[in-house]
Amino acid sequence: EHSTEHIYNEIAYPLVEGVVEGYNGTIFAYGQTGSGKSFTMQGVVDPSSQKGIIPRAFEHLFESIQCAENAKFLLRASYLEIYNEDVRDLLGADTKQKLE
């Protein structure tokens, strides 16, 4: 019953703040097929209130990096899908390719 914005602010925001400070962070969505994991993570562009966790985290990260002074950042992100014991990189060039 909560909005993606509420979920982001309560759960992901502190995690992303830690990432900006140099810690590793993982957001893991688990549940039954059709339960809304992909929608919660990706969302939709319009209306902006339904942006997912991933776009919100990227905005947060890039705004923090832009505001930082005297710091260098290396940002590495992965978006993995595990389904029927197959692992796929959803940010890779071929999202159908299985990873070992």
N, C-alpha and C positions, 0 to 999 in steps of 0.2 A: 504493500500500500504506500510505500515511500517513493518519492521522485528520485531520479538518477542523481540530481543535484544534491539531495539530502544524503544519499548513500556516499557520493564522492566526498562531501564535506566531513562526514563522520568517520569514514574508513580510509579512503584513499589519500585525502589531503595530508594527514600527518605522515603517511608513508612517503609521499612525494617530497615533502619537506625534508625528510631524512635522506632521501636520494640526493637532493640538492646539497646537503651537508657532506656527502661522500659515501653514504651507506648504500648497499645493494637493496633493492626492493622488488617484491613480487606480489602481483595481484592474481589470485587463483580463483576461477569461477568453476564450481562443481555442481552438478545436478542432473536431473533427468532430461532426456531429449524433449525439447519443446517447452522447457520451464522458463525461458527468457534470458539465458546466459549471454548469448550473442547480442541480443538487443541491449542488455544492460551494459555490456562492454563497448559496443559500437554506437548504438543509438541511431538517431537520424539527424540530418543537418537542420531541417526546418520542421517544427519550431526549435529554436535553440535551447529551450528548456528540456528537450529530449535528447540532447547530446549525450553520448555514452561516457563511460569512465575513461576510455583511452583518449578520445579527443580532449577531454577536460585535463587529463594528466599531461598531455603534450603541451597544451596551452600554458599550464602552470609551470612546467619545466622550462619552456622557451622564454617565458616572461621573467622567471627567476634568473636564467642565464643572462638575459639581456640587461638586467639591472645590476648584476654582480660586477664588482670592480676588483682589479688585481687578482683575477682567478681564471684558470683555464678549465674547460670541461670537455670530457669525452662522453658522449651519450650513445649508448648501445641499447637497442630494444629488440625484443622478439615477441612474437604472437604465435603461440603454438596451440595446435588442436590435437587432442588425444581422443581418438574414436575407434572403437573396436580394436584396441591395442595397436593402432597405427598412429604415428606421430607425423604431423605436417606443419611446416612453417608457413603461416598465413601471410607473412610479409615477404616471403621469398619470390623469386621470379616465376617459379612453377609451383603453385599452391597444391597441385595434385600429387607432387612427388613426395614419397614417403621418406622420412628420415630414419637412420639406423639408431 
